[in-house]
Amino acid sequence: MAGPMKPAHTAFVIVDMQNDFIHPDGAYGRAGQASEAIAALPERHGRLANALRIAGGWIVSTHFTLVPG
């Protein structure tokens, strides 16, 4: 059986939490696609990330970026 969670050995991994997916002015919003569950993610993720950070854990976020050329 697993022991208690060790925050220093715990990471919250956030993948592609970007405006095009979440913000009303992003690509999905401009296409008329909306979801209350998706719109709630930034606040929910923020609470979790802050609690884990305070406990000594890690927050890892990946970003997909396009650059000219």
Secondary structure as UniProt FT lines:
FT   HELIX           7..9
FT   STRAND          11..15
FT   HELIX           19..22
FT   TURN            24..25
FT   HELIX           27..30
FT   TURN            31..32
FT   HELIX           36..39
FT   HELIX           41..54
FT   TURN            55..56
FT   STRAND          58..62
//
